[in-house]
Amino acid sequence: MRKLLMVMAGSAVLAAPMAQADILGLGAQVGYWDSELSGDVATNGGSVDVNDELNLDGESSNQLSLYLEHPIPLLPNVRVAYINIDQTARGQLSGGFDDISAGSDVRSDLELEQLDLTLYYEVLDNWVNLDLGLTVRDFSGDLLVQDVQAGGQPSRTTADAVLPMGYLAARFDLPFSGVSVGIEGNAIAYSGDSLHDFNVYGQYQLSLLQLRAGYRQMAVDYEDGDDRFDVEIDGPFISAGVVF
């Protein structure tokens, strides 16, 4: 399935318009995401609600990104982004999960990590900016659930995938103000699995400094063998960056 997805997404990028920046550009951003978590995780035929049962209701996380734009024809621009969501909580199971009995008090550790490599082209570059491309996302999810009274071996649910995703970014600049609004996102859906990751934002740029505030939503519905992550993470974010 992954080979087919890579071929389909790669073909879409090759068909994109080959517009590029007029000058060389480099930028970096560091962000803070105050996110909330909801959904279910399943393994070996059993599932658990990450919010209601495990109390994994959300936590702040850091976002990092770098990009390079250039005027070289045919070669795509490059963007790299990374985020790691790491949460720990105590909760109580309403039903059985894996080998843990219903009603058990449990400790849970959840880690969701993703690294993106995006290749994209600038289709429009004036007061309306439009980028189209392909993101290759290295996604991993890991959930450990342990009975705090009985102890023993914890239940472990994992997912690990490298997924191609369509990439779109649009920004509208208010001339001579440094103020703009934008939307940026990645998405893919195939054979019952899906993943989307979108954010909308307002931005202010003063010389080399770039400030953003907005809202981000990420939804993962991915099955890896007997393990499945069906979770949604959303909430406001702020970021600061420099552009050259």
Residue pairs with C-beta under 8 A, 6 or more apart in sequence:
1 190
1 191
2 161
2 162
2 163
5 163
5 164
5 188
5 190
6 164
8 164
9 134
9 164
9 165
9 166
9 188
10 134
10 164
12 134
12 166
13 76
13 119
13 132
13 133
13 134
16 121
16 123
16 132
16 133
17 121
17 123
17 132
18 73
18 74
18 121
19 121
19 122
19 123
19 124
19 125
20 69
20 70
20 71
20 72
20 73
20 75
20 77
20 121
20 122
21 69
21 70
21 71
21 77
21 122
21 125
22 71
22 125
23 71
24 69
24 70
24 71
25 67
25 68
25 69
25 70
25 243
25 244
26 66
26 67
26 68
26 69
26 243
26 244
27 66
27 67
27 210
27 241
27 242
27 243
27 244
28 64
28 65
28 66
28 67
28 241
28 242
29 63
29 64
29 65
29 66
29 210
29 212
29 239
29 240
29 241
30 62
30 63
30 64
30 239
30 240
30 241
31 62
31 63
31 64
31 65
31 212
31 237
31 238
31 239
31 240
32 60
32 61
32 62
32 63
32 237
32 238
32 239
33 60
33 61
33 62
33 63
33 83
33 216
33 235
33 236
33 237
34 58
34 60
34 235
34 236
34 237
35 58
35 59
35 60
35 61
35 85
35 216
35 233
35 234
35 235
36 57
36 58
36 233
36 234
36 235
37 50
37 51
37 56
37 57
37 58
37 59
37 85
37 87
37 110
37 231
37 232
37 233
38 50
38 51
38 231
38 232
39 49
39 50
39 51
39 229
39 230
39 231
39 232
40 47
40 48
40 49
40 50
40 228
40 230
40 231
41 47
41 48
41 50
41 143
41 157
41 227
41 228
41 229
41 230
41 231
42 48
42 157
42 227
42 228
42 230
43 97
43 98
43 155
43 156
43 157
43 226
43 227
43 228
44 98
44 226
45 226
46 95
46 96
46 97
46 98
47 97
47 228
48 54
48 93
48 95
48 97
48 145
49 94
50 56
50 108
50 110
50 143
50 231
51 57
52 94
53 91
53 92
53 93
53 94
53 97
54 89
54 91
54 106
54 108
54 110
54 145
55 89
55 90
55 91
55 108
56 87
56 89
56 91
56 108
56 110
57 89
58 87
58 233
58 235
59 85
59 86
59 87
61 83
61 84
61 85
61 86
62 83
62 84
63 81
63 82
63 83
63 237
63 239
64 81
64 82
64 83
65 79
65 80
65 81
65 82
65 241
66 79
66 80
66 81
67 77
67 78
67 79
67 80
68 77
68 78
68 79
69 77
69 122
70 77
76 119
76 120
76 121
76 133
77 119
77 120
77 121
77 122
77 131
77 133
78 117
78 118
78 119
79 116
79 117
79 118
79 120
80 115
80 116
80 117
80 118
81 115
81 116
81 118
82 114
82 115
82 116
83 113
83 114
84 111
84 112
84 113
85 110
85 111
85 112
85 113
85 233
86 109
86 110
86 111
87 108
87 109
87 110
87 111
88 107
88 108
88 109
88 110
89 107
89 108
90 105
90 106
90 107
90 108
90 148
91 105
91 106
91 108
92 103
92 104
92 105
92 106
93 100
93 101
93 102
93 103
93 104
93 106
94 102
94 103
95 102
96 102
97 145
97 155
98 145
98 155
99 155
100 106
100 145
100 146
100 147
100 155
101 147
104 147
104 148
104 149
104 150
105 147
105 148
105 149
106 145
106 146
106 147
106 148
107 145
107 146
107 148
108 143
108 144
108 145
108 146
109 142
109 143
109 144
110 141
110 142
110 143
110 144
111 140
111 141
111 142
111 143
112 139
112 140
112 141
112 142
112 220
112 229
112 231
112 233
113 139
113 140
113 141
114 137
114 138
114 139
114 140
115 137
115 138
116 135
116 136
116 137
116 138
116 186
117 135
117 136
118 133
118 134
118 135
118 136
118 167
118 186
119 133
119 134
120 131
120 132
120 133
120 134
120 167
120 169
121 131
121 132
121 133
122 129
122 130
122 131
123 130
123 131
123 132
124 130
127 172
127 173
127 174
127 175
128 170
128 171
128 172
128 173
129 169
129 170
129 171
129 172
129 173
129 182
130 168
130 169
130 170
131 167
131 168
131 169
131 170
132 167
132 168
133 167
134 164
134 165
134 166
134 167
135 164
135 165
135 166
135 167
135 186
136 162
136 163
136 164
136 165
137 162
137 163
137 164
137 165
137 186
137 195
138 161
138 162
139 159
139 160
139 161
139 162
139 163
139 195
139 220
139 222
140 158
140 159
140 160
140 161
141 157
141 158
141 159
141 160
141 220
141 222
141 229
142 156
142 157
142 158
143 156
143 157
143 158
143 229
144 154
144 155
144 156
145 154
145 155
145 156
145 157
146 152
146 154
146 155
157 227
157 228
157 229
158 224
158 227
159 222
159 223
159 224
159 227
159 228
159 229
160 224
161 222
161 224
163 188
163 195
164 188
165 186
165 187
165 188
165 195
165 197
166 186
166 187
166 188
167 185
167 186
168 183
168 184
168 185
169 182
169 183
169 184
169 185
170 182
170 183
170 184
171 180
171 181
171 182
171 183
171 203
172 180
172 181
172 182
173 179
173 180
174 180
178 204
178 205
178 206
179 202
179 203
179 204
180 202
180 203
180 205
181 200
181 201
181 202
181 203
182 200
182 201
182 203
183 198
183 199
183 200
183 201
184 198
184 199
184 201
185 196
185 197
185 198
185 199
186 195
186 196
186 197
186 198
187 194
187 195
187 196
187 197
187 198
188 194
188 195
188 196
189 195
189 196
192 221
192 223
193 221
193 222
193 223
194 219
194 221
194 222
195 218
195 219
195 220
195 221
195 222
196 217
196 218
196 219
197 216
197 217
197 218
197 219
198 216
198 217
198 218
199 214
199 215
199 216
199 217
199 237
200 214
200 215
201 212
201 213
201 214
201 215
201 237
202 212
202 213
202 214
203 210
203 211
203 212
204 210
204 211
205 211
205 243
208 242
208 243
208 244
209 240
209 241
209 242
210 240
210 241
210 242
210 243
211 238
211 239
211 240
211 241
212 237
212 238
212 239
212 240
212 241
213 236
213 237
213 238
213 239
214 236
214 237
215 234
215 235
215 236
215 237
216 234
216 235
216 236
216 237
217 232
217 233
217 234
218 232
218 233
218 234
219 231
219 232
219 233
220 229
220 230
220 231
220 232
221 228
221 229
221 230
222 228
222 229
